[in-house]
Amino acid sequence: MITFHNPLQHTHAPEHEFFRGERVPCFENPTRAAYVEAALTARGHVLHPPDVDCAEILAKIHAPSYLAFLASAWQQWLSLGEGQDRVQPFPSVWPVRTLRSDVEPDNFIAKLGLYSMDNGSPLAAGTWTAAKAGADAAASAAARLAAGERAAFCSTRPPGHHAGPDFMGGYCFLNNAAVAAQWLRDHGAARVAVLDVDYHHGNGTQSIFYDRADVLFVSIHGDPHTEYPFYLGHADETGAGLGAGCNLNLPLPAGTDAATWFAALEQACARIAAFGADALVVSLGLDTYEGDPISRFRLATTDFLRLGARLRGVGLPTVLVLEGGYAAAALGTNAVNVLEGFEQA
């Protein structure tokens, strides 16, 4: 399977985040992608850098004001005064109910809150560079499908599925899966299905495509009553307007075992088949692994071979885009198992 990576992923390297009220090292860090790349190389995969500029696609899935802010955010932060480069910015105010979100404030922290759904996506000097290169890699993988490849894998970070039309969140800045889906739509696919198998609901992807009939979004994830992102991902969210019926959420309780999870996967695959998609994009979150430090499903390493085989069984040209997975040392093995299960099926 042709594999793309993000050679600039290491430039996004914030030092800390906040977890349960404590300042802790970032769970989402450059070692994640490094483990995946090492495992891919060890098993004979060649890593290709991105060769497609996704700027036109980004403008179709993200708001221009958000893209402009993200591209300039670090420089805006530095302009506030001496020593800003030694401090990480975090939002501290958000335009929640009754507050206006249609006017961009001048204050940097207020702008950061306007474009953030949480304080869980710390910025660093290379955030935009890494995020843009990662989105380019996703577009590059999609371009290979448009050129006739059966499947392509995009090993990249930061992840993307929590990034919405005009906001970052959950370690995500640009929505890589949405980039791949939109690229496929623009290059011959009349209908595209996006299947999100990350432990956390892909709220950003859902928001981008919620009122569209040409992209089906299906997600298997932890129940938002107890799991991040909390405010989206319920089963009654089925699409709106032209997109009515084009959104399927399959929330599962914390502690779900492999048998129950794969039963939900069968529901997802049946819905994708009924949709009549021309191509499939998989938001390949691997934090469903039983050893993940911030997630609570119970898939074993061998279960990812089975996942890959079932994805091949969908029978569509497929782009797989790496999302979450925070048991970093196991992440590479789990990712390569999905690819090998797909290829061997």
RAJOFEN-V834966 format. One record per pair of residues at least 24 apart in sequence whose ideal C-beta (glycine too) atoms are under 10 Angstrom apart, sorted by the first residue. I is the first residue (numbers start at 1). J is the second residue. If there is no record, write none. Layout:
I/J  I/J
//
This chain:
1/40  1/45  1/141  1/144  1/149  1/150  1/151  1/152  1/153  1/308  1/318  1/320  1/338  1/339  1/340  1/342  1/343  2/45  2/46  2/47  2/48  2/140  2/141  2/144  2/145  2/149  2/150  2/151  2/152  2/153  2/154  3/36  3/37  3/40  3/41  3/45  3/46  3/47  3/48  3/137  3/141  3/151  3/152  3/153  3/154  3/155  3/320  3/335  3/336  3/339  4/47  4/48  4/49  4/50  4/51  4/52  4/134  4/136  4/137  4/138  4/139  4/140  4/141  4/142  4/143  4/144  4/152  4/153  4/154  4/155  4/156  4/319  4/321  5/33  5/36  5/37  5/40  5/41  5/45  5/46  5/47  5/48  5/49  5/50  5/133  5/134  5/137  5/153  5/154  5/155  5/156  5/157  5/322  6/33  6/37  6/47  6/49  6/50  6/129  6/130  6/131  6/132  6/133  6/134  6/135  6/136  6/137  6/138  6/154  6/155  6/156  6/157  6/158  6/176  6/322  7/33  7/37  7/47  7/48  7/49  7/50  7/130  7/133  7/137  7/156  8/49  8/50  8/126  8/129  8/130  8/131  8/132  8/133  8/134  8/136  8/137  8/156  9/33  9/34  9/37  9/126  9/129  9/130  9/131  9/133  9/134  9/137  9/155  9/156  9/157  9/158  10/34  10/126  10/130  10/157  11/124  11/125  11/126  11/127  11/128  11/129  11/130  11/131  11/133  12/122  12/123  12/124  12/125  12/126  12/127  12/128  12/129  12/130  12/131  12/133  12/134  12/157  12/158  12/171  12/173  13/122  13/124  13/125  13/126  13/127  13/130  14/88  14/89  14/90  14/121  14/122  14/123  14/124  14/125  14/126  14/127  14/158  14/171  15/86  15/88  15/122  15/124  16/88  16/90  16/122  17/88  17/90  17/119  17/120  17/121  17/122  17/171  18/90  18/118  18/119  18/120  18/122  19/120  19/293  19/294  23/88  26/88  26/120  26/122  26/124  26/171  26/326  27/120  27/171  27/287  27/292  27/293  27/294  27/324  27/325  27/326  27/327  27/328  28/120  28/121  28/122  28/157  28/158  28/159  28/170  28/171  28/172  28/294  28/324  28/325  28/326  28/328  29/157  29/158  29/171  29/326  29/328  30/130  30/157  30/158  30/328  31/157  31/328  31/329  31/331  32/155  32/157  32/158  32/159  32/286  32/322  32/324  32/325  32/326  32/327  32/328  32/329  32/331  32/332  32/335  33/130  33/134  33/155  33/156  33/157  33/158  33/322  33/328  33/331  33/332  33/335  34/157  34/328  34/331  34/332  35/325  35/327  35/328  35/329  35/330  35/331  35/332  35/333  35/334  35/335  36/153  36/155  36/156  36/157  36/286  36/322  36/325  36/328  36/331  36/332  36/333  36/334  36/335  36/336  37/155  37/332  37/335  38/332  38/336  39/155  39/330  39/331  39/332  39/333  39/334  39/335  39/336  39/337  39/339  40/153  40/155  40/332  40/335  40/336  40/339  41/332  41/336  42/332  42/333  42/336  43/332  43/333  43/336  43/337  43/339  43/340  44/336  45/153  45/155  45/336  45/339  45/340  47/153  47/155  48/137  48/140  48/141  48/144  48/152  48/154  49/133  49/136  49/137  49/140  50/132  50/133  50/134  50/135  50/136  50/137  50/138  50/139  50/140  50/141  50/143  50/154  50/156  51/136  51/137  51/139  51/140  51/143  51/144  52/135  52/136  52/137  52/138  52/139  52/140  52/141  52/142  52/143  52/144  52/179  52/183  53/132  53/135  53/136  53/139  53/140  54/132  54/133  54/134  54/135  54/136  54/137  54/138  54/139  54/140  54/142  54/143  54/174  54/176  54/179  54/180  54/182  54/183  55/132  55/135  55/136  55/139  56/139  56/182  56/183  56/186  57/135  57/136  57/138  57/139  57/142  57/174  57/178  57/179  57/180  57/181  57/182  57/183  57/185  57/186  58/131  58/132  58/135  58/136  58/139  58/174  58/175  58/178  58/179  58/182  59/182  60/178  60/179  60/182  60/183  60/185  60/186  60/208  61/135  61/163  61/164  61/165  61/174  61/175  61/177  61/178  61/179  61/181  61/182  61/204  61/205  61/208  61/209  62/135  62/163  62/164  62/165  62/166  62/167  62/173  62/174  62/175  62/178  62/179  62/204  62/208  63/115  63/164  63/165  63/166  63/167  64/166  65/104  65/111  65/114  65/115  65/166  66/104  66/114  66/115  66/163  66/164  66/165  66/166  66/167  66/168  66/173  66/174  67/115  67/128  67/132  67/166  67/174  68/104  69/104  69/108  69/111  69/112  69/114  69/115  69/128  69/166  69/168  70/115  70/123  70/127  70/128  70/131  70/132  70/163  70/168  70/173  70/174  71/127  71/128  71/129  71/131  71/132  72/128  73/108  73/111  73/112  73/115  73/123  73/127  73/128  73/168  73/173  74/123  74/124  74/125  74/126  74/127  74/128  74/129  75/125  75/128  76/108  76/111  76/112  77/108  77/109  77/112  77/123  77/125  78/125  79/108  80/107  80/108  80/109  84/108  85/124  85/125  88/122  88/123  88/124  89/119  89/122  89/123  89/124  90/116  90/118  90/119  90/120  90/121  90/122  90/123  91/115  91/116  91/117  91/118  91/119  91/120  91/121  91/123  91/168  92/119  94/118  94/119  94/167  101/166  101/167  112/168  113/167  114/166  114/167  115/164  115/166  115/167  115/168  115/169  115/173  116/167  116/168  116/169  117/162  117/163  117/164  117/167  117/168  117/169  117/170  117/172  117/203  117/204  117/207  117/229  117/231  117/232  118/162  118/167  118/168  118/169  118/170  118/171  118/228  118/229  118/230  119/169  120/162  120/168  120/169  120/170  120/171  120/172  120/228  120/229  121/158  121/162  121/163  121/167  121/168  121/169  121/170  121/171  121/172  121/173  122/171  123/168  123/173  127/158  127/168  127/173  128/173  128/174  130/156  130/157  130/158  130/173  130/174  131/156  131/157  131/158  131/159  131/160  131/163  131/168  131/172  131/173  131/174  131/175  131/176  132/173  132/174  133/174  134/158  134/159  134/160  134/172  134/173  134/174  134/176  134/179  134/321  134/322  135/160  135/163  135/173  135/174  135/175  135/176  135/178  135/179  135/180  135/183  135/321  136/174  136/176  136/179  137/176  137/179  137/180  137/321  137/322  138/174  138/175  138/176  138/177  138/178  138/179  138/180  138/181  138/182  138/183  138/281  138/319  138/321  138/322  139/176  139/179  139/180  139/182  139/183  139/184  139/186  139/187  139/319  140/179  140/180  140/183  140/319  141/176  141/179  141/180  141/183  141/281  141/318  141/319  141/320  141/321  142/176  142/177  142/179  142/180  142/181  142/182  142/183  142/184  142/185  142/186  142/187  142/189  142/192  142/279  142/281  142/317  142/319  142/321  143/180  143/183  143/184  143/187  143/319  144/317  144/319  145/180  145/183  145/184  145/187  145/188  145/189  145/278  145/279  145/280  145/281  145/316  145/317  145/318  145/319  146/183  146/184  146/186  146/187  146/188  146/189  146/279  146/317  147/187  148/317  149/317  149/318  149/319  150/312  150/316  150/317  150/318  150/342  150/343  151/280  151/282  151/308  151/311  151/312  151/316  151/317  151/318  151/319  151/320  151/339  151/342  151/343  152/180  152/317  152/318  152/319  152/320  152/321  153/282  153/284  153/318  153/319  153/320  153/321  153/322  153/335  153/336  153/338  153/339  153/342  154/179  154/180  154/281  154/282  154/284  154/319  154/320  154/321  154/322  155/284  155/320  155/321  155/322  155/331  155/332  155/335  155/336  155/339  156/321  156/322  156/323  157/322  157/323  157/324  157/325  158/323  159/198  159/200  159/202  159/283  159/284  159/285  159/287  159/321  159/322  159/323  159/324  159/325  160/202  160/204  160/205  160/283  160/321  160/322  160/323  161/194  161/196  161/198  161/200  161/201  161/202  161/203  161/204  161/205  161/206  161/208  161/219  161/221  161/229  161/283  161/284  161/285  161/321  161/323  161/324  162/198  162/200  162/201  162/202  162/203  162/204  162/205  162/207  162/228  162/229  162/232  162/323  162/324  163/202  163/203  163/204  163/205  163/207  163/208  164/202  164/203  164/204  164/205  164/206  164/207  164/208  164/232  165/204  165/207  165/208  165/210  166/207  167/203  167/204  167/207  168/204  169/203  169/204  169/228  169/229  170/198  170/200  170/201  170/202  170/203  170/204  170/228  170/229  170/323  170/324  171/200  171/323  171/324  171/326  172/200  172/202  172/203  172/204  172/205  172/323  172/324  173/204  174/204  175/202  175/204  175/205  175/207  175/208  175/209  175/283  175/321  176/205  176/281  176/283  176/319  176/321  176/322  176/323  177/202  177/204  177/205  177/208  177/209  177/217  177/281  177/282  177/283  177/284  177/319  177/320  177/321  177/322  177/323  178/202  178/204  178/205  178/206  178/207  178/208  178/209  178/215  178/217  178/281  178/283  178/321  179/208  179/281  179/319  179/321  180/279  180/280  180/281  180/282  180/283  180/319  180/320  180/321  181/205  181/208  181/209  181/212  181/214  181/215  181/216  181/217  181/277  181/279  181/280  181/281  181/283  181/319  181/321  182/208  182/209  182/214  182/215  182/281  183/279  183/281  183/319  184/215  184/277  184/278  184/279  184/280  184/281  184/317  184/319  185/212  185/214  185/215  185/278  185/279  187/279  188/278  188/279  189/214  189/215  189/277  189/278  189/279  189/280  189/281  189/316  189/317  190/214  190/276  190/277  190/278  190/279  191/215  191/216  191/246  191/275  191/276  191/277  191/278  191/279  192/216  192/217  192/275  192/277  192/278  192/279  192/280  192/281  192/316  192/317  192/319  193/217  193/218  193/246  193/248  193/268  193/269  193/271  193/272  193/273  193/275  193/276  193/277  193/278  193/279  193/280  193/281  193/282  193/314  193/316  193/318  194/218  194/219  194/272  194/277  194/279  194/280  194/281  194/282  194/283  194/319  194/321  195/219  195/220  195/248  195/265  195/268  195/269  195/271  195/272  195/277  195/280  195/281  195/282  195/283  195/284  195/311  195/314  195/318  195/320  196/220  196/221  196/233  196/249  196/250  196/268  196/281  196/282  196/283  196/284  196/285  196/321  196/323  197/221  197/261  197/264  197/265  197/268  197/282  197/283  197/284  197/285  197/286  197/287  197/288  197/299  197/304  197/307  197/311  197/320  197/323  197/324  197/338  198/222  198/282  198/283  198/284  198/285  198/286  198/287  198/288  198/295  198/322  198/323  198/324  198/325  199/227  199/228  199/252  199/254  199/256  199/285  199/286  199/287  199/288  199/289  199/292  199/294  199/295  199/296  199/297  199/299  199/323  199/324  199/325  199/326  200/224  200/227  200/228  200/229  200/230  200/233  200/285  200/287  200/288  200/294  200/295  200/323  200/324  201/227  201/228  201/229  201/230  201/231  201/232  201/233  201/234  201/237  201/249  201/250  201/251  202/229  202/232  202/233  202/249  202/283  202/285  202/323  202/324  203/228  203/229  203/230  203/231  203/232  203/233  203/237  204/229  204/232  204/283  205/247  205/281  205/283  205/323  206/232  206/233  206/237  206/239  206/243  206/247  206/248  206/249  207/232  209/239  209/243  209/246  209/247  210/237  210/238  210/239  210/240  210/241  210/243  210/244  210/246  210/247  211/239  211/240  211/241  211/242  211/243  211/244  211/246  211/247  212/239  212/240  212/241  212/242  212/243  212/246  212/247  213/239  213/241  213/242  213/243  213/244  213/245  213/246  213/275  214/242  214/243  214/246  214/277  215/243  215/246  215/247  215/275  215/277  215/281  216/243  216/245  216/246  216/247  216/248  216/268  216/271  216/272  216/274  216/275  216/276  216/277  216/280  217/243  217/246  217/247  217/248  217/249  217/281  217/283  218/246  218/247  218/248  218/249  218/250  218/264  218/265  218/267  218/268  218/269  218/270  218/271  218/272  218/275  218/280  218/283  219/247  219/248  219/249  219/250  219/251  219/264  219/268  219/283  219/285  220/248  220/249  220/250  220/251  220/252  220/256  220/261  220/262  220/264  220/265  220/267  220/268  220/285  220/288  220/297  221/249  221/250  221/251  221/252  221/264  221/285  221/287  221/288  221/295  221/297  222/251  222/252  222/253  222/254  222/255  222/256  222/287  222/288  222/295  222/296  222/297  223/249  223/251  223/252  223/253  223/254  223/256  224/249  224/251  225/251  225/253  225/254  226/251  226/253  226/254  226/296  227/251  227/252  227/253  227/254  227/294  227/295  227/296  227/297  228/294  228/295  245/271  245/275  246/271  246/275  248/272  248/275  252/288  252/296  252/297  253/296  253/297  254/295  254/296  254/297  254/298  255/296  255/297  255/298  256/288  256/296  256/297  256/298  256/299  257/290  257/297  257/298  257/299  257/300  257/303  258/288  258/290  258/297  258/298  258/299  258/300  258/302  258/303  258/306  258/307  259/298  259/303  260/297  260/298  261/288  261/297  261/298  261/299  261/303  261/307  262/299  262/303  262/306  262/307  262/310  265/306  265/307  265/310  265/311  266/310  268/310  268/314  269/310  269/311  269/313  269/314  269/315  272/314  272/315  272/316  273/314  273/315  273/316  277/314  277/316  277/317  278/316  278/317  279/316  279/317  279/318  279/319  280/311  280/314  280/315  280/316  280/317  280/318  280/319  280/320  281/316  281/317  281/318  281/319  281/320  281/321  282/307  282/308  282/311  282/314  282/318  282/319  282/320  282/321  282/322  282/323  282/338  282/342  283/319  283/320  283/321  283/322  283/323  283/324  284/308  284/311  284/319  284/320  284/321  284/322  284/323  284/324  284/325  284/334  284/335  284/338  284/339  285/321  285/322  285/323  285/324  285/325  285/326  286/322  286/323  286/324  286/325  286/326  286/327  286/330  286/331  286/332  286/333  286/334  286/335  286/337  286/338  287/323  287/324  287/325  287/326  287/327  287/331  287/334  288/324  288/325  288/334  289/324  289/325  289/326  289/327  289/330  289/331  289/333  289/334  290/327  290/330  291/326  291/327  291/329  291/330  291/334  292/324  292/325  292/326  292/327  292/328  292/330  292/331  292/334  293/326  293/327  293/328  294/324  294/326  294/327  295/324  295/325  295/326  295/327  299/334  300/334  301/330  301/333  301/334  301/337  302/334  302/337  302/341  303/334  303/337  303/338  303/341  304/330  304/333  304/334  304/335  304/336  304/337  304/338  304/339  304/340  304/341  305/334  305/336  305/337  305/338  305/339  305/340  305/341  305/342  305/344  305/345  306/337  306/338  306/341  306/345  307/334  307/337  307/338  307/341  307/342  308/335  308/336  308/337  308/338  308/339  308/340  308/341  308/342  308/343  308/344  308/345  309/338  309/340  309/341  309/342  309/343  309/344  309/345  310/338  310/341  310/342  310/345  311/338  311/339  311/341  311/342  311/345  312/341  312/342  312/343  312/344  312/345  313/342  313/345  318/342
//
